[in-house]
Amino acid sequence: MRCFIPLRWADLSADAPAAFHAGARAFADTAALRAVYPEADQEEREFVACLAAGDVSALQADEVPRRVVAAADTTGVEPAKADLVCEVVLSEAIGWHDVVALLIDEAAAEDTVRRASRDQAALDALEDYDLLWYDIAERAHLAR
């Protein structure tokens, strides 16, 4: 299952970010999400899950105020007991080898991400910015 894991910028340079540990929060195309959006295809539902992970990333942003989301393939997920229908919990730890892509804000979003933790309008405005796709092989370059 493709899941989307909210990260902080500092996680890009970590060997094993806490967000990859068993019990960590992630977002995916779940049965509950399919029930809410029956007309949406898998790509559209994964986009919803990715944006949810992006919102969480914005709320925990660190010294580099950008949303960072890891797209990973794993079978080790369980439904979360949460309000968001796309939220899951990692039932087993994953590693960078499970990550297929990174989705990171464009630089223009930094001011909005910086305000997002204290301003709901700023969090909502993040929809106006694209999460740019990076191959996992670019992680070391991005972490600099």
C-alpha angles and dihedrals in degrees: 000000000000110000131180118224122197112229139178121234091252089059090070090074096041120103092216114010116206086240088070095056124106109272094033121137120255139158130231148156096283132179088252091054091049089052091053094045105031092157094054122094124227094267092054092048091048088052089056090050091048092052091049089053088047092055091053090047090052091052091054098039116148134196091323104055101213132115111251120190128178116211107209136175115224140142091208103094134115129193112266124230092237143118094251112083092210096053119115136169124232106244091192134026119265131200138212087269088069093054114096099179145359123226114203134173122257112249091253090071096062097096092048092047089049090056096040097087092061103026124059091196090058091049089051091047091061086083086076092065127072124233102226119222120237128181112242088242087071094061096100091050092048093048092063 
